[in-house]
């Protein structure tokens, strides 16, 4: 049988994977709430990907528990688990890298998102951040609300201010959220690799135990000196 420390490590990484799956699923639902900035940052497709990732991780947790409770000579469950973990790592890396790559082009990417908003939502953002237009006071500008009230104000702002436009506060807010997300997702990869390596150790120990049992049986059950 594997040592208690090895089994404890196996249980630790399995629990971490359980927590990761729950976190992914919970936030995939929570972030669907009506929130202007949050809905800009994470689309329904993004949140669905997070939900799929969470379900995939929980399936691996079930495989992990099922594999470890099998009799000592049965290692096929651990083998299946390891292949599942390899698939999980690939999926997780793809999602995390996609989010990371998005952060490299935030200003242009969110310009497209901003352009798809309704006039009322753009006005709400302009009032929220006291900005007028996206890249400048003539780019996707909406008149109304409390800040950007008319073209005269926008033209004056465009001529005297170079930083108080919506691109900076929007991308600054998004950058924090996206950086946290892909950092956490890459953390999931560390958990998956940890469980994968621990599972390989369990397989190796179980195979050695079974080999010694067969040798012992050939010796008439007398054991080793």
C-alpha positions as CSV (number, residue, x, y, z in Angstrom):
1,X,0.0,0.0,0.0
2,X,1.2,3.6,-0.7
3,X,2.4,5.4,2.4
4,X,0.2,7.7,4.4
5,X,2.1,10.8,3.2
6,X,1.6,9.8,-0.4
7,X,-2.1,9.2,0.1
8,X,-2.3,12.4,2.0
9,X,-0.7,14.3,-0.9
10,X,-3.1,12.6,-3.3
11,X,-6.1,13.6,-1.2
12,X,-4.8,17.2,-1.0
13,X,-4.5,17.7,-4.7
14,X,-7.9,16.0,-5.2
15,X,-9.4,18.4,-2.7
16,X,-7.7,21.4,-4.4
17,X,-9.2,20.2,-7.8
18,X,-12.6,20.0,-6.2
19,X,-12.3,23.5,-4.9
20,X,-11.1,24.7,-8.3
21,X,-14.1,23.1,-10.0
22,X,-16.6,24.6,-7.6
23,X,-15.0,28.1,-8.0
24,X,-15.1,27.9,-11.7
25,X,-18.8,26.9,-11.7
26,X,-19.9,29.3,-9.1
27,X,-18.3,32.3,-10.7
28,X,-19.6,31.2,-14.1
29,X,-23.1,31.7,-12.7
30,X,-22.5,34.7,-10.4
31,X,-20.9,36.8,-13.1
32,X,-24.0,36.4,-15.3
33,X,-25.8,38.9,-13.1
34,X,-26.8,42.2,-14.7
35,X,-23.6,44.4,-14.2
36,X,-22.6,46.8,-17.0
37,X,-18.8,46.5,-16.6
38,X,-18.8,42.8,-15.7
39,X,-21.0,42.0,-18.7
40,X,-18.6,44.0,-20.9
41,X,-15.6,42.0,-19.7
42,X,-17.0,38.5,-19.7
43,X,-19.4,37.4,-22.4
44,X,-21.8,34.5,-22.2
45,X,-19.4,32.5,-24.2
46,X,-16.6,33.2,-21.7
47,X,-18.8,32.2,-18.8
48,X,-19.9,29.0,-20.6
49,X,-16.3,28.1,-21.1
50,X,-15.7,28.6,-17.3
51,X,-18.7,26.4,-16.6
52,X,-17.4,23.6,-18.9
53,X,-14.0,23.9,-17.3
54,X,-15.6,23.5,-13.8
55,X,-17.6,20.5,-14.8
56,X,-14.5,18.9,-16.4
57,X,-12.5,19.4,-13.2
58,X,-15.3,17.8,-11.1
59,X,-15.5,14.8,-13.4
60,X,-11.7,14.4,-12.8
61,X,-12.3,14.6,-9.0
62,X,-14.8,11.7,-9.3
63,X,-12.3,9.7,-11.4
64,X,-9.7,10.4,-8.7
65,X,-11.8,9.2,-5.9
66,X,-12.9,6.1,-7.8
67,X,-9.4,5.2,-8.8
68,X,-7.9,5.4,-5.3
69,X,-10.5,3.2,-3.7
70,X,-9.9,0.4,-6.1
71,X,-8.1,-2.8,-4.9
72,X,-4.3,-2.4,-4.7
73,X,-3.7,-4.5,-7.8
74,X,-6.1,-2.5,-10.0
75,X,-4.4,0.5,-11.6
76,X,-6.5,1.0,-14.7
77,X,-8.6,3.7,-12.9
78,X,-5.4,5.7,-12.2
79,X,-4.3,5.3,-15.8
80,X,-7.7,6.7,-17.0
81,X,-7.4,9.5,-14.4
82,X,-4.0,10.5,-15.8
83,X,-5.3,10.7,-19.4
84,X,-8.2,12.8,-18.1
85,X,-5.8,15.1,-16.3
86,X,-3.7,15.5,-19.4
87,X,-6.9,16.6,-21.2
88,X,-7.8,18.9,-18.4
89,X,-4.4,20.6,-18.5
90,X,-4.8,21.2,-22.3
91,X,-8.2,22.7,-21.8
92,X,-7.2,24.8,-18.9
93,X,-4.1,26.1,-20.7
94,X,-6.1,27.0,-23.8
95,X,-8.7,29.0,-21.7
96,X,-6.0,30.7,-19.6
97,X,-3.9,31.6,-22.5
98,X,-6.9,33.0,-24.4
99,X,-7.7,35.3,-21.5
100,X,-4.0,36.3,-21.2
101,X,-3.7,37.0,-24.9
102,X,-6.9,39.1,-24.6
103,X,-5.2,41.3,-22.0
104,X,-2.5,42.2,-24.5
105,X,-5.0,43.8,-26.8
106,X,-7.4,45.3,-24.3
107,X,-7.7,48.8,-25.8
108,X,-8.6,47.6,-29.3
109,X,-10.7,44.6,-28.1
110,X,-12.8,46.6,-25.8
111,X,-13.3,49.3,-28.5
112,X,-15.3,46.6,-30.4
113,X,-17.2,45.7,-27.2
114,X,-17.9,49.4,-26.5
115,X,-19.1,49.9,-30.0
116,X,-21.7,47.2,-29.5
117,X,-23.2,48.8,-26.4
118,X,-26.5,50.7,-26.6
119,X,-26.5,54.5,-26.2
120,X,-27.9,54.3,-22.7
121,X,-25.1,52.0,-21.6
122,X,-22.4,54.2,-23.1
123,X,-23.9,57.2,-21.3
124,X,-23.9,55.3,-18.1
125,X,-20.2,54.5,-18.5
126,X,-19.4,58.1,-19.4
127,X,-21.2,59.3,-16.2
128,X,-19.5,56.5,-14.2
129,X,-16.0,57.5,-15.2
130,X,-16.5,61.1,-16.1
131,X,-15.3,60.5,-19.6
132,X,-16.5,61.5,-23.0
133,X,-16.0,59.1,-26.0
134,X,-13.8,56.1,-26.1
135,X,-10.4,57.0,-27.7
136,X,-11.3,60.6,-27.9
137,X,-14.3,62.9,-27.5
138,X,-15.5,62.2,-31.1
139,X,-15.1,58.4,-31.0
140,X,-18.3,56.6,-30.1
141,X,-19.4,59.6,-28.0
142,X,-22.9,59.8,-26.7
143,X,-24.4,63.1,-25.6
144,X,-26.6,63.2,-22.5
145,X,-26.3,62.2,-18.9
146,X,-24.4,64.2,-16.3
147,X,-21.0,64.5,-17.8
148,X,-20.8,64.5,-21.6
149,X,-23.9,66.7,-22.1
150,X,-23.4,68.3,-25.6
151,X,-21.0,68.6,-28.5
152,X,-19.7,72.0,-27.2
153,X,-18.4,70.3,-24.0
154,X,-17.0,67.4,-26.0
155,X,-15.1,69.6,-28.4
156,X,-13.7,71.6,-25.6
157,X,-12.7,68.4,-23.8
158,X,-11.1,67.1,-27.0
159,X,-9.0,70.2,-27.4
160,X,-7.7,70.5,-23.8
161,X,-7.7,67.0,-22.3
162,X,-5.8,63.9,-23.6
163,X,-6.4,61.4,-20.9
164,X,-10.0,61.8,-19.7
165,X,-11.6,59.4,-22.2
166,X,-13.3,56.1,-21.5
167,X,-10.7,53.8,-22.9
168,X,-8.4,54.2,-19.8
169,X,-10.9,53.6,-17.0
170,X,-12.6,50.8,-18.9
171,X,-9.5,48.9,-19.7
172,X,-8.0,49.6,-16.2
173,X,-11.0,48.0,-14.6
174,X,-11.0,45.1,-17.1
175,X,-7.3,44.5,-16.7
176,X,-7.6,43.8,-13.0
177,X,-10.4,41.3,-13.5
178,X,-8.8,39.5,-16.5
179,X,-5.4,39.3,-14.8
180,X,-6.9,37.7,-11.8
181,X,-8.8,35.2,-13.9
182,X,-5.9,33.9,-16.0
183,X,-3.7,33.8,-12.9
184,X,-6.2,31.6,-11.1
185,X,-6.7,29.4,-14.2
186,X,-3.0,28.9,-14.4
187,X,-3.1,28.0,-10.8
188,X,-5.5,25.2,-11.7
189,X,-2.9,23.8,-14.0
190,X,-0.4,23.5,-11.1
191,X,-3.1,21.5,-9.2
192,X,-3.7,19.2,-12.2
193,X,0.0,18.6,-12.6
194,X,0.4,17.9,-8.9
195,X,-2.3,15.3,-8.9
196,X,-0.9,13.8,-12.1
197,X,2.5,13.3,-10.6
198,X,1.1,12.0,-7.4
199,X,-1.0,9.5,-9.3
200,X,2.0,8.2,-11.1
201,X,3.7,7.7,-7.8
202,X,0.7,5.7,-6.5
203,X,0.8,3.5,-9.6
204,X,4.5,2.9,-9.2
205,X,4.1,1.9,-5.5
206,X,1.1,-0.3,-6.2
207,X,3.0,-2.1,-9.0
208,X,6.0,-2.7,-6.7
209,X,3.7,-4.0,-3.9
210,X,2.1,-6.5,-6.3
211,X,5.5,-7.5,-7.7
212,X,6.8,-8.3,-4.2
213,X,3.6,-10.2,-3.4
214,X,4.1,-12.4,-6.5
215,X,7.8,-13.0,-5.6
216,X,6.7,-13.8,-2.0
217,X,4.1,-16.3,-3.3
218,X,6.7,-18.1,-5.4
219,X,8.9,-18.4,-2.3
220,X,6.1,-20.1,-0.5
221,X,4.9,-17.1,1.5
222,X,8.0,-17.0,3.6
223,X,8.7,-13.3,3.0
224,X,12.1,-11.7,2.6
225,X,14.9,-11.7,5.0
